Amino acid sequence: MAEIPGPRKGIAYIHWGNSWQLRSFQDFRYYIDDLIYIHDLPKVELSTYAAVVMPDAMEPAAPRAYAHQLNAYLHDGGFLIVCLQGHADWIDVPGLEWSPGNCRDWLWWTKGEQLEVKLSEPRHPITNSMPLSHMSWHWGGSYNLPEGAHSILEISDGRGSLFLDFPSLPGGGRLLLASLDPHSHNGQRFMPATTRFLQSFYPWLNHELGIERPAKNRFTYLQCSNVPSEWYPEWIEESLRRAGFEPMFIPCDRLGPELLKKTDTLYIPSSHDEFFLKSRTGDLVAFLEQGGNLVICAEPCQPWLPFMAPFHAVPSRPFQNIKVRIRDDRFGIFSDLGEGFDGWQGIFGQYARGWTDPPPGAIWLTDVGAAHDPKPADWIWQYPTVTGRGGYVFMHNGDNLTRYPDHGPRKEELVANIAVALRKLALGELLF
């Protein structure tokens, strides 16, 4: 790795406003420091960044308008990463040539065939983190291998390289150049290999730069009701610690900016003072805007956050109405708990007896109510922000989740499962 001079810190992500680019940034924002609109580049001092990412799906003319600034960053010791489909003719690297072309069969992946690509020899160190399967879908042409370049991935018949590293350019800069388009397909939620590429690439890039980021493992249980089983449900502490969390149990009167700075996920049990929590709305919204997560157990009478809605009960007869059913377990929260996870001491109805209307974009996780008219007992939602850095809300419309499940091999694991899912979403290990 080329040594980066001076106090360069962090990673910039330059976008053109394309939704696929923005969604991929949102997925992997944990590993990226700043989101920069390409037409704002003249106002940005790129030399402050240890690395600058130019994702694919860029309007081809857009970077050409700022080629001088981008090349100056590269030749002044910067680390530039460029992904695209087609020729990056604005990059100032002597001898770099592009040839058009693509895979022989666009439907190769449906036929059990191998794509005609291979890892270059000698293997590049990035392949220790990113296997061939994470780089295999299609490409937008290929590059030759100028002097000083190290090929990472190439076409099997030797026609050219699809992923190159220029580890030490004149001036000490470094260029990673790929004719691959992982950000666009990941952002479209199409082609799983592209998601695997980014899930491998961004942790590798941070490690390569020596950037260490917070582990997102601080979990705070807000003590709202001075009843022993509500104040300190000690049985969840062990399961949280096994899952790698640092649990704290803090009285609710300490809720404020200082406490929220010390947590990544705040848990609010079902028996709480709605008037008090409404007085802390500003702090809680700021916490979400900055990427904090909320787990809320509530049957709101007077909703105390702007996206919350009043609670509605479902008819309790027939009793099957209050048997909670799993609707969508894409985040792996409920799958290992057993079918009776919602039956506290075998009694259905304690877990949830109704619902609240979720905000637009929320994912409905569990059903309560009649089979012909189900309602959302649990839903999850990402708080929307301009930067895409908003945290997640897990809304449980019922009893304190620390009670569940109260039997079986995964007893009292539900809260830990939720915390793990929220952490994986924050780290890009799961996609929303």
N, C-alpha and C positions, 0 to 999 in steps of 0.2 A: 504493500500500500504506500502511495506517495505521501510524504509528510506534509501536513497542512500548516502553513506558517501562520503566526499571529493568533489572535483570540477568536478564531472561527468557532461558532457554536450552533448546533441545531440543524434541522433539515427544512428546506422550503419546498413547497409543492406548487408549481405554476400551472394554472388551469385557464382554459379558454371559455369557461361557462357551460361546457357540455355536461349534461346530466350524468353521463356515465363516469366522467372524470370526478365530478363532485361526489357521486355515490361511493366511488372507490376511496376517495379521500375520507369520507365519513366512516367507511369500514375500518380504515387503518390509521385514523387520526391519532391514536395513542403513540404511534411511532414518528409522527410528523409534527413539526413545531408551528409552521406558518403556512396559511393558504393565501396564494398571491394570484390575483387576476392578471392575465398576461398584459393587458393594456395599462396596468398600473406599474409595469416594470420601471419606467423612467423615474418613479418616485421611490424606488427600492434600492438599497445598498446591498447588492448580492454578496459582497466580500465578507459580510458578517456571518455567512452560512458555511457550515462544514460541508454540506451537500445540497444540490438543487436538483429536484426531480422534474422532468418534462414528460408527463404521461402521454400515451397515445390518444387518438381521437382529437388531436389538435387540428384546427383549420390550417392547412399547409402554409398559407401566406402569413399567418400571425407571427410565428417565431422569426421569420425573415426580417420583419420590421425591427426586431430587437437583436439581430445577429451580432452587431458590434458589442453590445453590452454582455451578451451571453458568452461570446468568445473571449472577451476581456476577462470575465470571471474565470474561465477555464485556463487561460494562459497566465493568470496571476495566482495560480495555485489552488483553484477551486476544484470541486469534484462534481461533475455534471453527469446526470443519468438521463438518457433519452430513449424512450420507447415510441415506436411508430409503425405505421404500415406505409411503406414507400421510402423515398430518398430524403434524408436530412441534408440537403445540399447547402444549407447555411452554416454547417459546422466547419470550422477552419482547421482541418487536419490534413497535412500534405499526403498525397498518394491515396486518399480514401476514395474508393469507387463503388457504386451501387449497380446491381444488375436486377432487372425485373424478374418475376417468377413466383410460383407458389407450389403447393403440394400437388401431386399427380391426381389425387382423388379427394374431393372435399368431404366425401362421406366415408372416408377410411375408418373412422371410429365406429361406424355402425356395422362393419363387416369383419370385425375381429382381426384386422390387419395392423401391421406396424407402420407408423409414419416413417417416411424416409429421412430421418434425422438421427444424429448420433452425437454423443459428447466428444469434444475434441481431445486429442492427446498431445502433450501431457494434460491430465485433468486440471482444470482451474479449481482453486480452493473453494469457490462458491458452491461447487457440486457436492461438497460435504454437507451442505444445508439444503440444497435444491437438486433432487434427483431428476433424471431425464423425463420421467412422467409429469413433472411439474412444468416442463418447457415444451410439451408436445401438443400442438393443435394445428396451426397453420402459420404462414408468415407472409410478409409483404416485400418480397425481393431479398437479396442477399448482398453482403459486402465482401470485398477482397480483404486481404490481411496485410496492411501496410507494415513497414518496419516499426518495431516496438509494440505491436498489438498482440494480444493473447486471445485466441478464439476460445469461446466457452461451448458453443453449440454450432454444429455445421450440418449441411446437407450431405447425406451419405455418399453421394457420387462425386463429392469434391467440388461442386459448383460454387460454393462460397460459405461464408459464415453468417449466422443469424443472430449471434450474441457475442459481442467483442468487449474486451477490456483493454484500454490504453492506460497502463498503470503509472506511467511517468512521462508526461508530455513536457516539452520545453516550457520552463517557468514553474514546473512542479505540479501542474494540474493533472487531473485524472478524468477519463471519459469512459463511461459504460454505455454502449450503443447496442440496441436490439431492434431488429425488424419484426418484432412481436407486438401484439396488442392486448396485453393482459388487463389493463384498466378498463377498456371499453367493454370487453365481454364480461368481466366481473361486475361492472356497473349495470349491465343489462341482465344480470343473473342468468347468463347463458355460457356454457362451456366450463365445467368444474375445474379443469386443469388450470385455467387462468386465475381462479381464486386460490388454488394451491400455490401457484407461482408467487402471488403477492403475499400470501401467508408465510412463505419461506423467505421472500426477498426482503421485506421490511425489517424483520428481526435481524437478518444477516447484515443489512446496511447499518443498523444501529450498533451492532457488535463490531463491525469493521471500523466504525468511527469512534469506538470507545464510549458510546453514549449509554448511560444506565438510566432507566426510567422507573418511577415508583411502581411497586408491585400490585397496586389496587387491591390490597388484602385487608384494609382496615374496615371493620364492621362494628357499627354502634347500635345497640339496642336502647331505645329511648324509654326510660322508666316513667310511665304515665299514671299508673294506678297502684297505690301502696297495698296491694294484696299479694301475698307471697308468690303465688303461681304466675302473677302478672309482673311483679316487680323484678324478680330474678328467677326466670325459668332456667335453672342451671343446666338442665339436660341438653340444651342446644349448644352450650359452650364447647363440649367435647367434640360434637360433630363438626362444628365450625373450625375448630383447631385442626382436626384431621384433614379438612379440605384446604388448609393453608391460610386460614384467616386469623386475624388478631382481634378477638371480640372485646368490646367494652360495654358495660352497663352503666348508663349515665342518667341521672334524674332530669326530667323534662324542663325544669326551670333553668337549666344550663344551656338550653337550646339557643344558639346564636352563631354568629360568624366564627368565633374562636373554636367552638366545638366542631362546626362543620368543616373547618380547615383540616381537622384531624381525622376525618373519616372519608371513606369512599362509598360506603353503602349505609344508609340510615334506615333502621327498622322502626316502624311505629305500630305498636299493638292496638288491638281493637277498642279497648276501654281507655278513652282519652278525652281531654277537654277541648272541644271544638273551638270555643272562644279563644282559648290560649293559643292553639295552633294557628288560628286565623291571624292573631297578632304577630305571628312569625312568618307570614306569607312571603314577604320580601326576601327574607333570609333563605327560605326553602327554594324559591324560584331561582335566586342567584346560585344556589348550590347545584340545581339541575342545569342551569346555563353553563356552568363551569365543568360539567361532566360527572357530577355526583349522581348516585342512584338512590331511589326511594323504594322501600317495600312498605306498602300501606295496607293495614288491616282496618276496614272501616265499613260502617253502614251509615253513611252521612245523612244527617238531618239538615244541618246547615253547612254545606260544602265549604271547606276552608282553603282550597287551592283553586285557581281560576279554571282548571280543566276538569275539576270534579263535578259530579252531578248527584242529585238526591237518590237515596236508596229506595228500591221497590221490592217488596216481598212477593214471592210466587205463592200460588195456592198450595197449602200444605197437604191437601188431600186430592188424589190418592198419594200415599207416602212416597211413591216412586218419584214424585216431582222434586223431592229434596235429596234424591240420590244424585250426587255430582258425577258427571261423566266427562272423560277426557275428550276434548274436541281436536286439539292441535298441540302436539308435544314435540315440535321441531327443535326446541331447546333442551330436550332431555330432562325436564323437571320432574315429571310424574311417572315415567316409564318403569322405574325400578321400585316403586312403592307398593305395588299390589293393588288389586281392584278395590279393596276396602279402605283405601288410604283416608277417605273422608269420614269414616265412622269412628268417632271418639267413644271409646268403651262400647263399640258396636252400635252406637246410636247415630243414625243419619239425621241431618238437620243442624247439628252443631257447627259443622264446617262452613256451610253457607245456606242461607234461606232466601236469597234474592240476588239482586244485581244493581249495578249502576251503568248508565250509558257510557261507553268508552268514547274518547275523542277520536276524530278522524285519523286514520293511519294505525290505530292500535290493532294488535293481534289478539283475537279471542281464543283463550286457551281451554276453558272448561265450561260445560253446560250445567245449568240448573233449571228446574221447571219442567213443564210437560214436554214430552217427546215431540209433539207437533208444534210447540211454541217455545223452544229453548231460549235461555237468557245467559249472559256471560257472568259466571261466578268469579272468574279470574281473567284478567287481561294484562297485556304488557304493551308499553308505548314508549317511544323515544321523544323526549322533549325537543321541539323544533327550535333551532337557532340558525342565524345567518351563516355561521361558520360550520354547522353540522356537528358541533362538539357537545350537544346536549346529552345529558345522562338519561337513564331509563327509569320508568315507573312500573313496578309490579303492583297492580291493584287487586287486592283480595277483598271481596265484598262479603265479609263474614267474620267468624271468630278468630281469635289469636292463632296464627299458624304454628306457634311453638307447640301446640298440643298434638300436631299431626305428623305422621301416623302414630298411633299409640300402641301398635302391635306389629308383629312381623319382623323379618330380617333387616328391614331398613327403618326400624323404629326411630322416630324423631329426626329424620334426615331431610324433611321437606324444606326447612329454612336453609340448610346448607346447600341443597340442590338449587334453590333459587339464587342464592348468593354466587354460586359457581357459574350459573348461566349468565348472570349480569356481568361478572368479571370477564367471561369469555367474549361476550358481546363488546365490552369496552376494549378488549385486546385484539379484536378482529379474528378471534378463533371461531366465533359463530357470526353469521351475518343476519341482520334484522330484515 
